[in-house]
Amino acid sequence: MKQRTLTILKPDTVARRNCGAIIARLEQEGFEILGARMVRLSEEQAMAFYAVHKDKPFYRSLVEFMTSGPVWPMALERDNAIEHLRLVMGATDPAKAAPGTIRQQFASSIERNAIHGSDSPENARTELAFFFSAVELA
């Protein structure tokens, strides 16, 4: 069954010019890109997007990192999109990510980990709506 998810190519990916390689990998994995744009998150936007982490010790540095440069949010679709994207991304800590995963190849640290992916159908709906209107993804 087709499913939608959100991914964000993070500021480290944009700065290191790895967007094209990661997008190509996502397409090779069968993801259809329904929407994509480059944006520069304000502090307020980053705080709102990552509000689920507001009580965690890394929240402040995550907000700072996500506002440090442009990001590429993308709406993706394929069968089993959420689980498959998380498998392709690899573990949050690139040192623990499986060989060949995006984070193993492109991330430099647990914080500068190249890519975000929704972790549940509920979060995917919320996160997609944060960046894209229903009309844009129709």
C-alpha positions as CSV (number, residue, x, y, z in Angstrom):
1,M,0.0,0.0,0.0
2,K,1.3,3.4,-1.0
3,Q,2.3,5.6,2.0
4,R,3.6,9.1,2.3
5,T,6.4,10.4,4.5
6,L,8.5,13.5,5.0
7,T,12.3,13.7,4.7
8,I,14.5,16.7,5.2
9,L,18.0,17.0,3.8
10,K,19.6,18.8,6.7
11,P,22.0,21.8,6.6
12,D,25.1,19.6,6.6
13,T,23.9,17.8,3.5
14,V,23.2,21.1,1.7
15,A,26.5,22.6,2.7
16,R,28.5,19.6,1.6
17,R,26.6,19.5,-1.7
18,N,25.3,15.9,-1.2
19,C,21.6,16.6,-2.0
20,G,21.8,15.2,-5.5
21,A,23.5,12.0,-4.4
22,I,20.9,11.5,-1.7
23,I,17.9,12.3,-3.9
24,A,19.3,9.9,-6.5
25,R,19.5,7.2,-3.8
26,L,15.9,7.9,-2.7
27,E,14.7,7.5,-6.3
28,Q,16.7,4.3,-6.7
29,E,14.9,3.0,-3.6
30,G,11.6,3.6,-5.4
31,F,10.5,6.8,-3.7
32,E,8.4,9.2,-5.8
33,I,9.1,12.8,-4.9
34,L,5.7,14.5,-4.6
35,G,7.0,17.9,-3.4
36,A,10.4,19.5,-2.6
37,R,11.7,22.9,-1.8
38,M,14.7,24.6,-0.3
39,V,13.9,26.6,2.8
40,R,15.7,28.4,5.6
41,L,14.0,27.6,8.8
42,S,13.5,30.4,11.3
43,E,14.2,29.7,15.0
44,E,10.5,29.7,15.6
45,Q,9.8,27.2,12.8
46,A,12.6,24.9,13.9
47,M,11.3,25.0,17.5
48,A,7.8,24.2,16.4
49,F,8.9,21.4,14.1
50,Y,11.0,19.7,16.8
51,A,8.6,20.6,19.7
52,V,8.4,16.8,20.4
53,H,12.0,17.0,21.6
54,K,11.7,20.2,23.7
55,D,12.4,18.5,27.0
56,K,15.5,16.6,25.7
57,P,19.0,17.9,26.3
58,F,19.8,18.1,22.6
59,Y,16.8,20.3,21.7
60,R,18.6,23.6,21.8
61,S,21.5,22.4,19.7
62,L,19.2,20.7,17.2
63,V,17.3,24.0,16.7
64,E,20.5,25.9,16.2
65,F,21.8,23.3,13.7
66,M,18.5,23.2,11.7
67,T,18.6,27.0,11.4
68,S,22.3,27.2,10.5
69,G,21.6,26.9,6.7
70,P,19.0,25.9,4.1
71,V,17.3,22.5,4.3
72,W,15.4,20.5,1.6
73,P,12.1,19.1,2.9
74,M,10.6,16.6,0.5
75,A,7.3,14.7,0.4
76,L,7.9,11.1,-0.6
77,E,5.7,8.2,-1.6
78,R,6.1,4.5,-2.1
79,D,4.9,1.3,-0.6
80,N,5.9,1.1,3.1
81,A,7.5,4.5,2.8
82,I,8.1,5.3,6.5
83,E,9.7,2.0,7.4
84,H,11.7,1.8,4.2
85,L,13.0,5.4,4.5
86,R,14.2,4.7,8.0
87,L,16.0,1.6,6.9
88,V,17.7,3.5,4.0
89,M,18.6,6.4,6.3
90,G,20.3,4.2,8.9
91,A,20.9,4.7,12.6
92,T,20.9,8.3,13.9
93,D,24.5,7.9,15.0
94,P,26.5,7.3,11.7
95,A,29.1,5.3,13.6
96,K,26.3,2.8,14.3
97,A,24.6,3.0,10.9
98,A,24.7,0.0,8.6
99,P,27.1,0.1,5.7
100,G,25.5,1.6,2.6
101,T,22.9,3.6,4.5
102,I,22.6,7.4,3.9
103,R,23.9,8.3,7.3
104,Q,26.8,5.9,7.2
105,Q,27.8,7.5,3.8
106,F,27.0,11.2,4.4
107,A,26.6,12.0,8.1
108,S,29.5,13.2,10.2
109,S,28.0,12.9,13.7
110,I,24.9,12.0,15.7
111,E,23.8,15.6,15.4
112,R,25.0,16.3,11.9
113,N,23.3,13.2,10.5
114,A,22.4,14.4,7.0
115,I,18.7,13.5,6.9
116,H,15.4,13.4,8.8
117,G,12.6,11.0,8.2
118,S,9.2,10.7,9.8
119,D,9.0,7.9,12.4
120,S,5.2,7.0,12.3
121,P,2.2,7.6,10.1
122,E,0.8,10.2,12.5
123,N,4.1,12.1,12.6
124,A,4.4,11.8,8.8
125,R,1.0,13.5,8.3
126,T,1.9,16.3,10.8
127,E,5.3,16.8,9.3
128,L,4.1,16.8,5.7
129,A,1.4,19.4,6.6
130,F,4.2,21.6,8.3
131,F,5.9,22.0,4.9
132,F,3.3,21.3,2.2
133,S,-0.3,22.2,1.7
134,A,-2.8,19.5,0.6
135,V,-3.1,21.2,-2.8
136,E,0.7,20.9,-3.3
137,L,0.6,17.2,-2.7
138,A,-2.7,16.4,-4.5
